[in-house]
Amino acid sequence: MRWPKWAPEVLVTRLANRGVTGLWPHQYEAADLAHRGRNVIISTGTASGKSLAYLTPAVASCLDGGTVLYLTPTKALAADQLRGLRELRITQVRAASFDGDTPFEERTWVRQHANYVLTNPDMLHRSVLPRHSQWSSFFRRLRLVVVDECHGYRGVFGSHVAQILRRLRRVCAKYGSQPAFLLASATASEPGAFAMRLTGLEMDEVTSDASPKGATTIALWEPPLTELRGEGGAPVRRTATAETADLLADLVLADVRTLAFVRSRRGAETVALTARAKLADVAHSLRHAVPAPTPPEPVAEQPDALADLPGKIAAYRAGYLAEDRRLLEKALRSGALMGLATTNALELGVDVSGLDAVLIAGWPGTRASLWQQAGRAGRAGQDALAVLIARDDPLDTYLVHHPQALFGRPVEAIVLDPDNPYVLGPHLCAAAAEIPLTEADLPVFGDTAATVLDALVSDGLLRRRPAGWFWTRRERATDLADIRGGGGAPIQVVESGTGRLLGSVDEPSAHTTVHTGAVYLHQGETFLVETLDLDAGVALVSNADPDYTTFARDVTDISVLASSRSHDLGPGRLHFGEVEVTRQVVSYLKRRVQSGEMLGDEPLDLPPRTLRTRAVWWTLPASQVAALAEEGFDLGGAAHAAEHASIGLLPLFATCDRWDIGGVSTELHADTGLLTVFVYDGHEGGAGFAERGYARASDWLTATREAIASCECERGCPSCIQSPKCGNGNEPLDKRGAIRLLDILLDA
């Protein structure tokens, strides 16, 4: 370990007081490249000290009169980084966060005086870039842009962030600066190529990890089947949240400091409440089992300790007040809390060292996220335990039965598509509103920028003049891009009794998240949607505490607009291209929170929505299909089952969630004239997921076949071929037919 010659002496001294005596080789290489003005991505494992790799050149830049911009996907990580910077007590580094939690009276000080600003893409998009003239001094001296935990920028969100970074580069050029970009990521496949796609810049990569590691034991846990029955009489497993709550309580009882990752906000709250209740029961039993004390009362303190036992567990998620989140983080670090149930708000590099175990309730979406979450334990170098608890889902079931799909495999390539016109268009408008666009700007935004600009002019969003393209409307151009949603005018969520505005939902998601009867969560409170008025753009809700969750179901039609690529796959053919999808939400399911038991299927009357997107699809010739029919298989049910299972398995090969994609299957499709199974991106213009499926089709469909075949159910269940969002009530489905269909396609 050593420091580069240019490392600031004050930083070296302060870190030496904490026992940090130098940089590991991967930290040194990344820091030195950034200090020399090179763009670099450091992609090494969790707890490998990536923060020190960018902190060293960042502090050097501040001491040299420059400024630093630090971007993170979450407020929690920014707050953690700010705490660490202030603990260094380097007076020349004036660090400050600039996000939604920053009081308005402090924002002027940050703009005028801070030289190390920590923010997020949302704030950069909506506040900093549109008001760049107020930040002119900061941008003029900008030396380094740190993009931390950049593997979180994937899919449509990542595509939006890619365009925000291009707008940032353009604003910097206006003020004469050309900062280096230093990206930090958990281990990712092809990090250099991803970083170039995200920033639009040539990029060096640092991937060798020289940091010391403790051993982590990974357990794969499958909840048992219950006596409950779901659709078609299929067996239902105990829920992952119930299993996680039990394990969390057991580990805290054993004095094991544990973090439990749960996919939803409500799930995190439920796990914490259930685990606390279990500890309260244990404390009650132990208290009554303790014999009456005798002088000098050696067990006098025991009842108090037992009474405090449930307080050792809490929930943590986005939506809490900033001061509450900071208190929870501090309590976990100090040991006052022994168990914390959280959403992925604590997945990213927040310093919670000293943890002994991590519970992961359900596949987190990618191998990168799995190792990121597992890496929260053992961060001080000690050995650790990580448990992946499977949900009743095809992918989770596949992974617990095929551990080779997790271990010894590279993590996924991060998928994003900055050229998506539905993403690019709003950001070109925002860029024109910031500084009028010229021909010289077009290479910054990619090859399709000129075509998209022509469309924006035709739609009246931009005006073309000899000097370039101008935004001439009164509205804020940044409102056109909902960077964490799917676009469209947002639906306002309003509490009916008080008129209080709770939040908003992007229009494409409104049909599935705030339909009449939906359970809606907001900052720890549960509401029921009374009515959804699409014309008025309002969903009226009332406070409630139902013991069930809701899942919207839709029916889908699909038409092929263009096949851009295709090749043979066994006796069939695989295609990738542009499609038009017409979806209509027709009903919603009600399922009990704890058991997953089906409580009902309620009809809905919502208009259809049309989506122009990209899809991967495969066909089989009539001769092969006829042979299957002669064997007695239900062809429609076989294709339907294969579609459901392939949607469930695609997240293993593309960085997406099953809710980011959709599918359609038919025994005879009007455009192909053949048995066809489609899987499409659920975002306007596409998000790159279907394209990844096309590139990895053989591996993807092989895993799909194995997932169906290895499931222990007889006719199909949620662990293999049933889907929670199927508009046809999971009918018809033919499990054995799906296996035969995939065998033929894969030429097995």
C-alpha positions in Angstrom: 0.0 0.0 0.0 1.3 3.5 -0.9 0.1 7.0 -1.7 0.7 8.7 -5.0 3.2 11.6 -4.8 0.4 14.1 -5.5 -1.9 12.9 -2.7 -2.7 15.8 -0.4 -0.6 15.6 2.8 -3.6 16.7 5.0 -5.7 13.9 3.6 -2.9 11.3 4.2 -2.5 12.5 7.8 -6.2 12.5 8.6 -6.6 9.0 7.1 -3.4 7.7 8.9 -5.1 8.6 12.2 -7.8 6.2 11.2 -5.4 3.4 10.3 -5.4 4.0 6.5 -1.7 3.9 5.5 -2.0 4.0 1.7 -4.0 2.9 -1.3 -4.4 -0.6 -2.6 -3.1 -1.0 -6.2 -6.6 -0.8 -7.8 -7.4 2.4 -5.8 -4.0 3.9 -6.7 -4.5 3.2 -10.4 -8.0 4.7 -10.6 -7.1 7.7 -8.5 -4.0 8.4 -10.6 -5.9 8.2 -13.9 -8.5 10.6 -12.7 -5.9 13.0 -11.3 -4.3 13.1 -14.7 -7.6 14.0 -16.3 -8.5 10.6 -17.7 -12.0 9.2 -17.6 -12.0 6.0 -15.6 -14.4 3.4 -14.2 -13.3 1.3 -11.2 -15.4 -1.9 -11.1 -14.3 -4.0 -8.1 -16.1 -6.0 -5.4 -18.2 -4.7 -2.5 -16.1 -3.2 0.4 -13.0 -2.9 -1.9 -12.4 0.7 -1.0 -13.7 2.4 -4.2 -14.6 5.5 -2.2 -11.0 6.1 -1.4 -10.1 5.8 -5.1 -12.2 8.9 -5.9 -11.8 10.7 -2.6 -8.1 11.1 -3.1 -8.2 13.0 -6.5 -11.4 14.8 -5.4 -9.8 16.3 -2.3 -6.7 17.1 -4.3 -8.9 19.0 -6.8 -10.6 21.0 -4.0 -7.2 21.9 -2.4 -6.0 23.1 -5.9 -8.9 25.5 -6.3 -11.2 23.2 -8.3 -14.7 21.8 -7.6 -16.1 18.3 -7.5 -19.6 17.0 -8.4 -20.6 13.7 -6.8 -23.6 11.9 -8.1 -25.4 9.0 -6.4 -28.7 7.2 -7.0 -29.8 7.6 -3.4 -29.9 10.2 -0.7 -28.7 7.7 1.9 -25.4 7.2 0.1 -24.9 11.0 -0.4 -25.6 11.6 3.3 -23.1 8.8 4.3 -20.4 10.2 2.0 -21.0 13.7 3.4 -20.6 12.5 7.0 -17.3 10.8 6.1 -16.0 14.0 4.4 -16.9 16.2 7.4 -15.2 13.7 9.8 -11.9 14.4 7.9 -12.1 18.0 9.1 -10.3 19.4 6.1 -11.4 23.0 6.2 -10.5 23.7 2.6 -13.0 21.1 1.5 -16.4 22.7 1.7 -18.7 19.7 1.2 -22.5 20.0 1.0 -25.4 17.9 -0.2 -27.9 19.4 -2.7 -31.0 17.3 -2.8 -34.6 17.3 -1.9 -33.7 17.3 1.8 -31.6 20.4 1.6 -33.4 23.4 3.1 -34.1 26.2 0.7 -32.2 28.7 2.8 -29.0 26.6 2.5 -29.2 26.1 -1.3 -27.8 29.6 -2.0 -24.8 29.0 0.2 -24.2 25.6 -1.6 -24.3 27.3 -5.0 -22.0 30.1 -4.0 -19.5 28.5 -1.6 -19.4 24.7 -1.7 -16.6 23.1 -3.7 -17.6 19.5 -3.2 -21.3 19.1 -4.0 -23.1 15.8 -3.5 -26.4 15.4 -5.4 -28.4 12.9 -7.5 -29.5 12.7 -11.1 -33.0 13.9 -10.3 -31.7 17.2 -8.8 -29.1 17.6 -11.5 -31.9 17.2 -14.1 -34.6 19.4 -12.5 -32.6 22.1 -10.7 -28.9 22.4 -11.3 -28.7 22.2 -15.1 -31.8 24.4 -15.8 -30.3 27.1 -13.5 -26.7 26.6 -14.6 -26.1 30.4 -14.6 -26.5 30.4 -10.8 -23.8 27.7 -10.7 -21.4 29.4 -13.1 -18.5 29.7 -10.6 -18.9 26.1 -9.7 -19.0 24.8 -13.3 -16.1 27.0 -14.4 -13.8 25.3 -11.8 -15.2 21.8 -12.1 -12.4 19.3 -12.3 -13.9 15.9 -11.4 -17.4 14.3 -11.7 -17.8 11.2 -9.5 -20.6 8.9 -10.6 -20.9 6.4 -7.7 -22.7 3.1 -7.7 -23.2 3.6 -11.5 -24.4 0.0 -12.0 -27.8 1.3 -10.7 -28.2 3.3 -13.9 -29.7 0.7 -16.1 -32.8 0.3 -18.3 -34.9 3.4 -18.9 -33.6 5.1 -15.8 -30.1 4.6 -16.9 -30.9 5.9 -20.4 -32.3 9.1 -18.9 -29.1 9.5 -16.7 -26.9 9.0 -19.8 -28.6 12.0 -21.4 -28.4 14.0 -18.2 -24.7 13.4 -18.2 -24.4 14.6 -21.8 -26.3 17.8 -20.9 -23.9 18.2 -18.0 -20.9 17.9 -20.3 -22.4 20.6 -22.6 -23.0 23.0 -19.7 -19.4 22.5 -18.5 -18.1 23.3 -22.0 -20.1 26.6 -22.0 -18.1 27.6 -18.9 -14.8 26.4 -20.3 -14.3 23.3 -18.1 -13.7 19.7 -19.2 -13.9 17.6 -16.0 -12.7 14.1 -15.7 -15.4 11.5 -15.0 -14.6 8.8 -12.4 -17.3 6.1 -12.2 -17.5 3.5 -9.4 -19.4 0.3 -9.7 -19.8 -3.1 -8.1 -18.2 -5.7 -10.3 -19.9 -5.5 -13.7 -19.5 -7.3 -17.0 -17.8 -5.1 -19.7 -17.5 -2.0 -17.4 -15.6 0.1 -19.9 -18.2 -0.4 -22.6 -21.0 0.4 -20.2 -19.3 3.5 -18.9 -18.7 4.8 -22.5 -22.4 4.2 -23.2 -23.4 6.0 -20.0 -21.2 9.1 -20.4 -20.5 9.2 -24.2 -16.8 9.4 -23.4 -13.7 7.2 -23.9 -13.1 5.4 -20.7 -10.2 3.5 -19.0 -11.3 0.6 -16.7 -9.8 -0.7 -13.5 -11.1 -4.2 -12.5 -8.4 -6.0 -10.5 -9.4 -6.1 -6.8 -6.4 -6.2 -4.4 -8.3 -5.7 -1.2 -8.4 -8.3 1.6 -11.7 -10.2 2.1 -13.3 -12.3 4.8 -15.1 -15.4 3.9 -18.9 -15.2 3.2 -21.1 -18.3 3.5 -24.0 -18.1 1.0 -27.1 -20.1 1.8 -30.0 -20.6 -0.7 -33.3 -21.0 1.1 -36.5 -22.2 -0.4 -39.7 -21.7 1.8 -41.8 -24.8 2.2 -45.1 -25.5 0.4 -48.2 -24.7 2.5 -51.6 -26.4 2.5 -53.1 -23.3 0.7 -54.0 -23.6 -3.0 -53.9 -20.8 -5.6 -55.2 -20.6 -9.2 -56.0 -24.0 -10.7 -55.4 -25.7 -7.4 -51.6 -25.0 -7.6 -49.7 -25.3 -4.3 -48.6 -22.0 -2.6 -45.3 -21.6 -0.8 -44.8 -19.7 2.4 -44.0 -16.2 1.5 -40.4 -15.0 1.4 -41.3 -12.0 3.7 -42.6 -14.4 6.4 -39.5 -16.6 6.2 -37.3 -13.5 6.3 -39.1 -12.2 9.4 -38.5 -15.5 11.2 -34.9 -15.7 10.3 -34.3 -12.1 11.2 -35.8 -12.6 14.7 -33.7 -15.8 15.2 -30.5 -14.1 14.2 -31.1 -11.1 16.5 -31.8 -13.5 19.3 -28.5 -15.1 18.6 -26.8 -11.7 18.8 -26.0 -11.6 15.1 -26.2 -8.1 13.6 -28.3 -8.5 10.5 -29.6 -6.6 7.6 -32.7 -7.9 5.7 -33.2 -6.7 2.1 -36.9 -6.7 1.1 -38.1 -5.7 -2.4 -40.9 -3.4 -1.5 -41.5 -0.6 1.1 -44.5 -2.4 2.5 -42.5 -5.7 2.6 -39.7 -4.1 4.7 -42.3 -2.7 7.2 -44.0 -6.1 7.3 -40.8 -8.0 8.0 -39.8 -5.6 10.8 -43.2 -5.7 12.4 -43.5 -9.5 12.2 -39.9 -10.0 13.6 -40.6 -7.6 16.4 -43.8 -9.4 17.3 -41.9 -12.7 17.4 -39.3 -11.2 19.7 -42.0 -9.8 21.9 -43.5 -13.3 22.2 -40.0 -14.8 23.0 -39.4 -12.1 25.6 -42.8 -12.8 27.2 -42.1 -16.5 27.4 -38.6 -16.0 28.8 -39.8 -13.5 31.4 -42.3 -16.0 32.8 -39.7 -18.8 32.7 -37.3 -16.8 34.9 -37.5 -18.0 38.5 -38.3 -15.5 41.2 -35.1 -13.6 42.1 -33.6 -14.0 45.6 -31.2 -11.5 47.2 -28.9 -10.1 46.0 -31.2 -10.4 42.9 -28.5 -11.4 40.4 -31.0 -11.4 37.5 -32.6 -8.0 38.3 -31.6 -6.5 35.0 -32.9 -9.4 32.9 -36.6 -8.3 32.6 -35.5 -4.9 31.3 -33.3 -6.5 28.7 -36.1 -8.7 27.6 -38.5 -5.8 27.4 -36.1 -4.0 25.1 -35.7 -7.0 22.8 -38.3 -6.0 20.2 -36.7 -2.6 20.0 -33.6 -4.2 18.5 -35.3 -4.5 15.1 -36.5 -1.6 12.9 -37.4 -0.8 9.3 -35.6 1.5 7.0 -36.7 2.7 3.5 -37.1 5.7 1.3 -39.9 8.0 2.4 -38.7 8.4 5.9 -37.6 11.9 7.1 -33.9 12.5 6.5 -33.2 12.8 10.3 -35.0 9.5 11.0 -32.9 7.7 8.3 -29.6 9.1 9.8 -30.6 8.0 13.3 -31.4 4.5 12.1 -28.0 4.3 10.3 -26.2 5.5 13.4 -28.1 3.0 15.6 -27.1 0.1 13.3 -23.5 1.1 13.3 -23.4 1.5 17.1 -25.1 -1.8 17.8 -28.2 -0.2 19.4 -30.1 -1.9 16.6 -29.3 -5.5 15.9 -31.7 -6.1 12.9 -32.8 -3.8 10.2 -35.4 -4.6 7.4 -34.7 -2.4 4.4 -35.5 -1.8 0.8 -32.5 -1.5 -1.5 -32.0 2.0 0.0 -29.1 0.5 1.9 -27.8 -1.7 -0.9 -25.4 1.0 -2.1 -22.2 1.9 -0.4 -23.5 3.2 2.9 -21.0 2.4 5.6 -22.7 -0.1 7.8 -19.6 -2.0 8.8 -19.8 -4.5 11.6 -22.7 -6.5 10.2 -22.6 -10.3 10.6 -25.4 -11.4 8.3 -27.6 -10.4 5.4 -31.0 -11.8 4.4 -32.2 -11.2 0.9 -35.9 -11.7 0.5 -36.3 -12.7 -3.2 -33.9 -12.4 -6.1 -32.9 -8.7 -6.2 -32.9 -8.6 -10.0 -29.2 -9.1 -10.9 -26.1 -10.9 -9.8 -24.5 -7.5 -9.3 -27.2 -6.5 -6.8 -27.0 -9.9 -5.1 -23.3 -9.6 -4.4 -23.8 -5.9 -3.5 -26.4 -6.8 -0.9 -24.4 -9.8 0.3 -21.4 -7.6 0.6 -23.0 -5.4 3.3 -22.0 -8.1 5.8 -18.4 -8.7 6.7 -17.3 -5.2 5.6 -14.8 -4.9 8.4 -13.0 -8.0 7.0 -14.7 -10.5 9.2 -16.5 -13.7 8.0 -20.2 -13.3 7.2 -23.4 -15.1 6.3 -25.7 -14.2 3.4 -29.0 -16.0 2.8 -31.1 -15.7 -0.4 -34.7 -16.6 0.4 -36.6 -17.6 -2.7 -40.0 -16.1 -3.6 -42.7 -18.1 -5.3 -41.3 -17.1 -8.7 -39.8 -19.0 -11.6 -36.4 -17.3 -11.4 -36.1 -17.6 -7.7 -37.0 -21.3 -7.9 -34.5 -21.9 -10.8 -31.7 -20.3 -8.8 -32.1 -22.3 -5.6 -32.1 -25.5 -7.7 -29.3 -24.4 -10.0 -26.7 -22.6 -7.8 -24.2 -22.9 -10.7 -26.2 -20.0 -12.3 -24.9 -17.8 -9.5 -21.5 -19.0 -8.5 -18.5 -18.7 -10.8 -20.4 -16.7 -13.3 -19.6 -13.1 -14.4 -22.2 -10.5 -13.4 -24.6 -9.2 -16.1 -23.8 -6.6 -18.7 -25.7 -3.4 -17.8 -28.4 -2.7 -20.4 -29.4 0.8 -21.3 -30.4 2.6 -24.6 -29.6 6.3 -24.6 -30.7 6.5 -28.3 -34.3 5.6 -27.4 -36.2 8.5 -29.1 -38.7 8.6 -26.2 -35.9 9.3 -23.8 -33.7 11.4 -26.1 -36.5 13.8 -27.2 -37.3 15.3 -23.8 -33.6 15.7 -23.0 -33.0 17.5 -26.3 -35.8 19.9 -25.3 -34.3 20.4 -21.9 -30.8 21.0 -23.4 -32.3 23.6 -25.8 -34.0 25.3 -22.9 -30.6 25.4 -21.0 -28.5 26.6 -24.0 -29.9 26.7 -27.6 -28.8 23.7 -29.5 -26.4 24.0 -32.5 -25.2 21.6 -35.2 -21.9 21.2 -33.2 -23.9 19.8 -30.2 -25.4 16.9 -32.1 -22.5 14.5 -31.7 -22.8 14.8 -27.9 -26.3 13.4 -28.0 -25.7 10.5 -30.5 -26.3 9.5 -34.1 -30.1 9.7 -33.8 -30.2 13.3 -32.5 -30.8 15.0 -35.8 -33.8 12.7 -36.7 -35.3 13.2 -33.3 -34.8 17.0 -33.5 -36.8 17.1 -36.8 -39.6 15.3 -35.1 -39.6 17.7 -32.1 -39.8 20.7 -34.5 -42.7 19.0 -36.4 -44.5 18.5 -33.1 -44.0 22.1 -32.1 -41.8 21.4 -29.1 -38.7 23.1 -30.6 -38.3 26.0 -33.1 -35.6 25.8 -35.7 -33.8 29.1 -36.5 -30.5 29.8 -38.4 -28.6 29.8 -35.1 -30.0 26.4 -34.0 -32.9 24.9 -32.1 -34.7 26.8 -29.4 -37.2 26.0 -26.7 -39.9 28.7 -26.9 -42.6 27.4 -24.6 -43.5 28.8 -21.2 -43.5 25.3 -19.5 -40.4 23.8 -18.0 -38.8 21.6 -20.5 -37.5 19.3 -17.8 -41.1 18.3 -17.0 -41.2 16.4 -20.3 -38.8 13.7 -18.9 -39.9 11.6 -15.9 -36.5 10.0 -15.4 -37.7 7.3 -12.9 -41.0 6.6 -14.7 -42.2 5.9 -18.1 -43.2 9.4 -19.3 -46.6 10.9 -19.9 -48.5 13.4 -17.7 -48.4 12.3 -14.1 -51.5 11.2 -12.2 -51.8 13.1 -8.9 -52.6 11.0 -5.9 -54.8 12.9 -3.5 -56.3 11.9 -0.1 -60.0 12.3 -0.5 -60.9 13.3 3.0 -58.3 16.1 3.4 -57.4 17.1 -0.2 -53.7 16.4 0.7 -51.5 15.7 -2.2 -49.6 12.5 -1.4 -47.5 12.2 -4.6 -47.8 11.4 -8.2 -47.6 8.3 -10.5 -46.5 8.4 -14.1 -49.4 7.9 -16.5 -48.3 4.5 -18.0 -48.0 3.0 -14.5 -51.3 4.5 -13.2 -53.4 1.7 -14.7 -51.6 -0.9 -12.7 -50.7 1.0 -9.5 -53.5 3.4 -8.7 -56.5 1.7 -10.4 -59.8 1.7 -8.4 -59.4 -0.7 -5.5 -55.6 -0.7 -5.5 -53.6 -0.8 -2.3 -51.3 2.3 -2.4 -48.4 2.9 -0.1 -47.0 6.3 0.9 -44.3 6.9 3.6 -45.4 4.0 5.8 -49.1 4.7 5.4 -51.4 2.4 3.5 -54.3 3.7 1.3 -57.0 2.3 -0.8 -57.7 3.9 -4.1 -61.4 5.0 -4.2 -61.4 6.1 -7.8 -59.0 6.8 -10.7 -60.0 9.7 -13.0 -57.7 9.5 -16.0 -59.3 12.6 -17.7 -58.7 14.8 -14.6 -55.3 13.1 -13.9 -56.3 12.3 -10.3 -56.5 9.2 -8.1 -58.5 9.7 -4.9 -57.4 7.5 -2.0 -58.4 7.0 1.6 -56.4 5.8 4.6 -56.9 2.1 5.3 -55.1 -1.0 6.6 -56.1 -4.0 4.5 -54.4 -7.3 5.1 -53.9 -7.9 1.4 -52.0 -6.6 -1.6 -53.2 -6.0 -5.1 -51.9 -7.0 -8.5 -53.3 -5.7 -11.7 -53.9 -8.1 -14.6 -54.1 -7.1 -18.3 -54.8 -8.6 -21.7 -52.5 -7.9 -24.5 -52.5 -7.9 -28.3 -49.3 -7.4 -30.3 -48.5 -6.7 -34.0 -45.2 -6.8 -35.7 -44.0 -3.5 -37.3 -40.6 -4.6 -38.4 -38.1 -7.5 -37.9 -34.7 -6.0 -37.8 -32.7 -9.2 -37.1 -33.4 -12.9 -37.2 -31.7 -16.3 -37.4 -32.6 -19.9 -37.2 -33.1 -21.5 -33.7 -33.4 -25.3 -34.0 -36.3 -25.9 -36.4 -37.8 -22.5 -35.5 -36.7 -18.9 -36.1 -35.8 -16.2 -33.6 -36.5 -12.5 -34.4 -35.8 -9.1 -32.9 -37.6 -5.9 -34.0 -40.2 -3.3 -33.5 -43.8 -4.1 -32.3 -46.9 -2.3 -31.3 -48.5 -3.6 -28.1 -52.1 -2.9 -27.0 -52.7 -3.6 -23.3 -55.8 -3.3 -21.3 -56.0 -3.8 -17.5 -59.1 -5.9 -17.0 -59.0 -6.9 -13.3 -56.9 -7.0 -10.2 -56.0 -9.8 -7.8 -56.2 -9.6 -4.0 -53.7 -11.7 -2.1 -53.2 -11.9 1.7 -49.9 -10.3 2.7 -48.6 -13.1 5.0 -49.7 -16.2 3.3 -50.1 -15.3 -0.4 -53.6 -16.8 -0.3 -55.8 -15.6 -3.1 -58.8 -13.6 -1.9 -60.4 -12.6 -5.1 -60.2 -11.3 -8.7 -62.1 -8.0 -9.1 -63.0 -6.7 -12.6 -61.9 -3.2 -13.9 -63.1 -1.0 -16.7 -60.0 0.9 -18.0 -59.2 2.0 -21.6 -56.6 0.2 -23.6 -53.1 1.7 -24.0 -50.8 1.4 -27.0 -47.1 1.0 -26.7 -44.6 1.1 -29.5 -41.6 -0.9 -28.3 -39.1 -3.6 -29.2 -39.5 -7.3 -28.7 -37.8 -10.7 -29.2 -40.0 -13.5 -30.5 -39.7 -17.0 -31.8 -41.8 -19.1 -34.1 -42.1 -22.8 -34.8 -43.1 -24.3 -38.2 -46.5 -25.9 -38.7 -45.0 -29.4 -39.2 -43.5 -29.3 -35.7 -46.6 -27.9 -34.1 -48.8 -30.5 -35.7 -46.7 -33.3 -34.3 -47.2 -31.9 -30.8 -50.9 -31.6 -31.3 -51.1 -35.2 -32.4 -49.4 -36.1 -29.1 -52.3 -34.5 -27.2 -50.6 -31.3 -26.0 -52.6 -28.1 -25.7 -50.6 -25.9 -28.1 -52.0 -22.6 -26.7 -51.3 -23.7 -23.1 -47.8 -24.9 -24.0 -46.9 -21.6 -25.6 -48.5 -19.6 -22.8 -46.6 -21.5 -20.2 -43.3 -21.1 -22.1 -44.0 -17.3 -22.3 -44.6 -16.9 -18.6 -41.5 -18.9 -17.7 -39.3 -17.1 -20.2 -40.4 -13.7 -18.8 -39.5 -14.9 -15.3 -36.0 -16.0 -16.4 -35.0 -13.1 -18.7 -33.8 -11.0 -15.6 -31.0 -13.6 -15.2 -29.6 -12.5 -18.6 -30.6 -8.8 -18.8 -30.5 -6.3 -16.0 -34.3 -6.0 -15.6 -37.2 -6.9 -13.4 -40.0 -9.2 -14.7 -42.3 -6.1 -14.3 -40.1 -4.2 -16.9 -41.1 -6.7 -19.6 -44.2 -8.3 -20.9 -45.2 -11.2 -23.2 -47.8 -12.5 -25.6 -48.1 -16.1 -27.0 -50.5 -17.5 -29.5 -51.0 -20.7 -31.4 -51.4 -18.8 -34.6 -50.3 -15.2 -34.8 -51.8 -13.0 -37.6 -48.5 -11.5 -38.6 -46.3 -14.6 -38.6 -48.9 -17.2 -39.5 -47.2 -19.5 -37.0 -47.1 -20.5 -33.3 -45.3 -17.4 -31.8 -44.1 -16.4 -28.4 -43.2 -12.7 -27.8 -41.3 -11.0 -25.0 -41.2 -7.2 -25.2 -39.8 -4.2 -23.3 -42.5 -2.6 -21.2 -41.2 0.9 -22.0 -42.0 3.2 -24.9 -39.3 2.8 -27.5 -37.7 -0.1 -25.8 -35.1 -0.4 -23.0 -32.6 -2.9 -24.3 -34.0 -5.9 -22.4 -35.5 -7.7 -25.4 -32.3 -7.1 -27.4 -30.3 -8.8 -24.6 -32.7 -11.7 -24.7 -32.2 -12.0 -28.5 -28.4 -12.0 -28.0 -28.5 -14.7 -25.2 -31.5 -16.6 -26.5 -30.0 -20.1 -26.4 -28.8 -19.7 -22.7 -32.0 -17.9 -21.7 -34.4 -20.5 -23.2 -32.4 -23.4 -21.9 -32.6 -22.0 -18.4 -36.4 -21.5 -18.9 -36.8 -25.1 -19.9 -34.8 -26.3 -16.9 -36.8 -24.1 -14.5 -40.1 -25.6 -15.6 -38.8 -29.2 -15.6 -37.1 -28.9 -12.2 -40.2 -27.5 -10.4 -41.7 -30.2 -8.1 -45.3 -29.3 -8.9 -47.4 -31.5 -11.2 -49.3 -29.2 -13.4 -47.7 -25.8 -12.9 -47.5 -23.2 -10.1 -46.2 -19.7 -9.4 -42.7 -21.1 -9.0 -42.6 -22.2 -12.7 -45.3 -21.2 -15.2 -48.0 -19.1 -13.4 -47.7 -15.3 -13.6 -49.2 -12.9 -11.0 -50.1 -10.4 -13.8 -51.6 -12.8 -16.3 -54.8 -11.3 -17.7 -56.2 -14.7 -18.6 -56.2 -16.0 -15.1 -53.3 -18.3 -15.9 -55.5 -20.3 -18.3 -54.7 -22.3 -20.4 -51.3 -23.6 -19.2 -49.7 -26.9 -20.2 -46.5 -27.5 -18.2 -45.5 -30.7 -20.0 -46.3 -29.1 -23.4 -44.0 -26.1 -22.6 -41.1 -28.5 -21.9 -41.7 -30.3 -25.2 -42.0 -27.0 -27.1 -38.7 -25.8 -25.7 -37.1 -29.1 -26.4 -38.0 -28.9 -30.0 -36.9 -25.2 -30.3 -33.6 -25.9 -28.6 -33.2 -29.1 -30.8 -32.6 -31.1 -27.7 
